[in-house]
């Protein structure tokens, strides 16, 4: 085997995989960038033009296969019944296929390729079943907060002393003729004992909260692609007697680690009692960390943590229809503002896709 060529291929492949991991954060919600590797056997000691053409056709199938493999469990569950239709439409679903690295082993006549392509997820979504005349209206309340400052408090040492008194008794006896006299002497020893206690304090973080138009637009666009009818929170607010007041959620998220459960419950009860009833409402939070300089690209990066939940209000008692948590998304940009925008919109689109997958998996389209 061509050892030098193999090493170069592995080096190029590792670099492309690393760069691919960075680029994927800024991709469009309906176009998913996929990179994969595969091998084909050739007849001669050099790949022919027809074999390279066949390899590009095979690349589309491998990219689609990789897309299925890296999809979350709920998404795979939704796509499984229509896998056959998707595979038969691979040429219209997978596009812009490029060979980014290749290596040919003359001894085994094996061509190994690393390819990149884009899966049109919007086209796949059109193949999903949709209820005719369904009214899956959904309203969202999403709030974001930024870490304005982080103050790290070091260990606090408390010292003190304790006086310990010990008492002993000494007894002596003297013989004066016929009399016996007993004499007792009390001796007190004092000792000073030093002690210390260490209290470890956590970081003190200051937040600034805000509602984000770009967040709402990104969420709405992704959910609309899945046939959900997104109702503006301002519209629902008027019908809920203020239960959907965004500023209440903002203030709650600023003060605590999460939104007050009472606010969430009040909004759910308002959906149930609303005429007409609002079937679903979602709420979520994004926490943005302070911008930092990315050591690899030199650009500004902002990390965002996402939490979201959708409440099913169709019955008399509300239940959780779908939820996501502990998702982190990285945005890169030339400035802190650009990186933050990329992080917010990218995280919102990702959250919407995951929520839609979980709803679809329950037969909610």
C-alpha positions in Angstrom: 0.0 0.0 0.0 1.1 3.6 -0.7 2.1 4.5 2.9 3.0 8.1 2.2 -0.2 8.7 0.3 -2.2 7.1 3.0 -0.6 9.3 5.7 -1.3 12.4 3.6 -4.9 11.3 3.1 -5.3 10.8 6.8 -3.8 14.2 7.6 -6.0 16.0 5.0 -9.1 14.0 6.2 -8.5 14.9 9.9 -8.1 18.6 9.0 -11.3 18.5 6.9 -13.3 16.8 9.6 -12.1 19.4 12.1 -13.0 22.3 9.8 -16.3 20.6 9.0 -17.2 20.5 12.7 -16.7 24.3 12.8 -18.6 25.1 9.6 -21.6 23.0 10.5 -22.7 25.5 13.1 -23.6 28.2 10.6 -25.4 26.0 8.1 -28.9 26.8 6.8 -31.7 24.9 8.7 -32.9 23.1 5.5 -29.5 22.2 4.1 -27.4 19.8 6.2 -23.7 19.5 5.4 -22.5 15.9 5.6 -19.0 14.5 5.3 -18.3 10.8 5.0 -15.7 8.3 3.7 -16.1 5.2 1.7 -14.1 2.8 -0.6 -14.7 1.1 -3.9 -12.8 -1.6 -5.8 -11.4 -0.8 -9.2 -10.6 -3.2 -12.1 -7.1 -1.9 -13.0 -4.2 -0.2 -11.2 -5.8 3.2 -11.8 -9.5 4.3 -11.5 -11.2 4.8 -14.8 -13.4 7.7 -15.7 -16.5 5.5 -15.5 -15.4 4.2 -12.1 -15.0 7.8 -10.8 -18.4 8.7 -12.2 -19.9 5.7 -10.4 -18.1 6.7 -7.2 -19.8 10.1 -7.3 -23.2 8.4 -7.6 -22.2 6.1 -4.7 -21.1 9.2 -2.7 -24.7 10.5 -2.7 -25.9 7.3 -1.2 -23.2 7.3 1.4 -23.9 10.9 2.3 -27.6 10.0 2.8 -26.7 7.0 4.8 -24.5 9.1 7.1 -27.3 11.6 7.5 -29.6 8.8 8.8 -26.9 7.6 11.2 -26.2 11.0 12.8 -29.9 11.9 13.1 -31.3 11.8 16.6 -33.5 8.9 17.7 -36.8 10.8 17.3 -35.8 11.8 13.7 -34.9 8.3 12.7 -38.2 7.0 14.1 -40.0 9.6 11.9 -38.0 8.8 8.8 -38.1 5.0 9.1 -41.5 4.5 7.4 -40.5 6.6 4.4 -36.8 5.5 4.0 -37.6 3.8 0.7 -39.0 6.9 -0.8 -36.1 9.0 0.4 -33.5 6.6 -1.0 -35.2 6.5 -4.4 -35.1 10.3 -4.5 -31.4 10.5 -3.4 -30.3 12.4 -6.5 -32.8 15.3 -5.8 -32.2 15.3 -2.1 -28.3 15.2 -2.0 -26.5 17.9 -4.0 -23.2 19.8 -4.3 -21.1 16.6 -3.8 -17.4 17.2 -3.8 -14.4 14.9 -3.4 -12.1 16.6 -0.8 -9.5 13.8 -0.4 -8.7 10.5 -2.0 -6.2 7.7 -1.9 -5.6 4.7 -4.2 -4.0 1.5 -3.0 -2.5 -0.2 -6.1 -2.0 -3.5 -4.4 -5.6 -4.0 -3.6 -6.9 -1.7 -6.3 -9.0 0.1 -3.7 -10.0 3.8 -4.0 -10.8 5.5 -0.8 -12.7 8.8 -1.0 -13.6 11.6 1.5 -16.7 13.5 0.2 -18.8 16.4 1.3 -22.4 17.1 0.2 -25.6 18.7 1.3 -28.8 17.0 2.3 -32.0 19.0 1.5 -33.9 18.4 4.7 -36.8 20.5 3.5 -37.3 18.1 0.6 -37.4 15.2 3.1 -39.9 17.0 5.3 -42.3 17.3 2.4 -42.4 13.5 2.3 -43.6 13.3 5.9 -47.2 12.5 6.5 -49.4 15.5 7.3 -52.9 15.4 8.7 -55.4 17.0 6.4 -57.1 19.9 8.1 -55.1 19.6 11.2 -54.8 22.7 13.4 -51.5 22.3 15.2 -51.2 25.9 16.3 -48.2 26.6 18.5 -47.0 29.7 20.3 -43.5 30.3 21.6 -42.0 32.3 24.4 -38.2 32.3 24.1 -35.9 34.5 26.2 -32.1 34.9 26.1 -29.7 36.1 28.7 -26.0 37.1 28.5 -23.4 36.8 31.1 -22.4 40.4 31.7 -19.7 39.6 34.2 -18.3 36.6 36.0 -16.6 37.2 39.4 -14.8 34.2 40.7 -14.6 34.1 44.5 -11.6 32.3 46.1 -11.6 30.1 49.2 -12.4 31.9 52.5 -10.3 30.8 55.5 -11.7 31.2 59.0 -9.3 30.8 61.9 -9.9 30.7 65.7 -8.5 29.4 68.9 -10.0 27.2 71.7 -8.7 27.1 75.3 -8.7 23.7 76.7 -8.4 23.3 80.5 -7.3 20.0 82.0 -7.5 19.3 85.8 -5.5 16.8 87.7 -5.4 16.0 91.4 -2.3 15.1 93.4 -2.6 13.5 96.8 0.1 13.2 99.4 0.1 11.6 102.9 2.2 12.6 105.9 2.8 10.5 109.1 3.0 12.7 112.2 3.0 10.4 115.0 -0.5 8.9 115.3 -2.2 11.4 113.0 -2.6 11.0 109.3 -3.1 14.1 107.3 -4.3 14.0 103.7 -3.5 17.0 101.5 -4.8 17.5 98.0 -3.3 19.8 95.4 -5.2 20.8 92.2 -3.1 21.5 89.2 -4.6 23.2 86.0 -2.9 22.9 82.7 -3.9 25.2 79.8 -3.5 24.5 76.1 -4.3 26.7 73.1 -5.6 24.8 70.0 -5.6 26.5 66.6 -8.1 25.5 64.0 -9.2 26.7 60.6 -12.2 26.1 58.2 -12.3 26.7 54.5 -15.5 27.7 52.7 -15.5 27.5 48.9 -17.7 30.0 47.2 -19.1 29.6 43.7 -18.8 32.1 40.9 -21.0 35.2 41.1 -22.5 35.8 37.6 -24.4 38.8 36.5 -26.9 38.5 33.6 -28.7 40.8 31.2 -31.9 39.4 29.6 -33.6 40.2 26.4 -36.2 38.9 23.9 -34.6 38.3 20.6 -36.3 38.9 17.2 -33.8 36.8 15.4 -34.4 34.0 17.8 -38.2 34.1 17.2 -37.8 34.3 13.4 -35.4 31.4 13.3 -37.7 29.2 15.5 -40.8 30.2 13.5 -39.1 29.4 10.2 -37.9 26.0 11.3 -41.3 25.0 12.7 -43.3 26.3 9.8 -41.2 24.0 7.6 -42.7 21.1 9.6 -46.3 22.3 9.0 -46.8 23.9 12.4 -48.7 27.1 12.5 -46.8 29.5 14.7 -49.0 32.1 16.5 -47.1 35.3 17.6 -46.9 35.5 21.4 -48.3 39.1 21.3 -51.5 37.7 19.8 -51.8 35.0 22.5 -51.0 37.6 25.2 -54.2 39.5 24.4 -56.3 36.4 24.8 -54.5 35.1 27.9 -55.0 38.1 30.2 -51.3 38.7 30.4 -50.2 35.1 31.0 -48.1 35.3 27.9 -46.3 38.5 28.9 -42.8 38.1 27.7 -41.4 40.6 30.3 -42.5 38.3 33.1 -40.5 35.4 31.7 -37.5 37.8 31.2 -37.6 39.0 34.8 -37.9 35.4 36.1 -35.1 34.1 34.0 -32.8 37.0 35.1 -33.3 36.3 38.8 -33.2 32.5 38.8 -31.6 29.6 37.1 -34.8 28.9 35.2 -38.2 30.3 34.5 -40.6 30.3 37.5 -42.8 27.1 37.3 -45.8 29.2 38.3 -45.5 31.3 35.2 -45.2 28.2 33.0 -48.3 26.7 34.7 -50.3 30.0 34.3 -49.5 30.1 30.6 -50.6 26.5 30.2 -53.9 27.1 32.0 -54.6 30.1 29.8 -54.1 28.0 26.7 -56.6 25.4 28.0 -59.2 28.0 28.9 -58.7 30.1 25.7 -61.4 30.2 23.1 -60.5 28.8 20.7 -58.1 26.6 22.7 -54.4 26.9 21.8 -53.2 23.2 21.3 -49.5 23.7 22.0 -47.3 26.3 23.6 -43.5 26.3 23.9 -41.1 28.1 26.1 -37.4 28.1 26.2 -34.2 29.8 27.4 -30.8 30.6 25.9 -27.8 31.5 28.0 -25.0 33.2 26.2 -21.5 33.0 27.6 -19.1 36.0 27.2 -17.4 36.2 23.8 -13.9 34.7 23.5 -11.1 34.6 20.9 -11.1 31.2 19.2 -7.6 29.8 19.4 -7.8 28.0 16.1 -9.5 30.4 13.7 -8.7 33.7 15.5 -12.3 34.7 15.2 -14.7 35.6 18.0 -16.7 32.7 19.4 -19.8 32.7 21.6 -21.2 29.6 23.2 -24.9 29.3 23.9 -26.8 26.8 26.1 -30.4 25.9 25.1 -33.4 24.5 26.9 -36.9 24.2 25.5 -40.2 22.5 26.2 -43.5 22.2 24.4 -46.7 21.8 26.4 -49.7 19.8 25.1 -52.8 21.8 26.0 -55.4 19.8 24.0 -56.8 18.0 26.9 -58.2 19.1 30.3 -54.9 18.5 32.0 -51.6 19.7 30.4 -48.7 17.4 29.7 -45.2 17.7 28.2 -45.3 17.0 24.5 -41.5 17.4 23.9 -38.5 18.8 25.7 -34.8 19.3 25.0 -32.1 20.3 27.4 -28.3 20.6 27.9 -27.7 21.5 24.2 -24.7 23.7 23.5 -24.1 25.6 20.3 -21.1 27.5 19.1 -21.2 30.6 17.0 -18.2 32.1 15.2 -17.9 35.6 13.7 -15.6 38.5 13.0 -17.1 40.4 15.9 -18.9 39.6 19.2 -22.2 40.8 17.7 -21.8 38.6 14.6 -20.8 35.6 16.7 -23.7 36.1 19.1 -26.2 36.4 16.2 -24.9 33.2 14.6 -25.1 31.4 18.0 -28.6 32.5 18.7 -30.1 31.8 15.3 -28.2 28.5 14.9 -29.2 27.3 18.4 -32.9 28.3 17.7 -33.0 26.4 14.5 -31.4 23.4 16.1 -33.8 23.5 19.0 -36.8 23.9 16.6 -35.6 20.9 14.6 -35.2 18.7 17.7 -38.6 19.8 19.1 -40.3 19.1 15.7 -38.6 15.6 15.5 -39.9 14.7 19.0 -43.4 16.0 18.2 -43.5 14.1 14.8 -42.3 11.0 16.6 -45.5 11.2 18.7 -47.6 11.5 15.5 -48.0 15.3 15.9 -47.3 17.0 12.5 
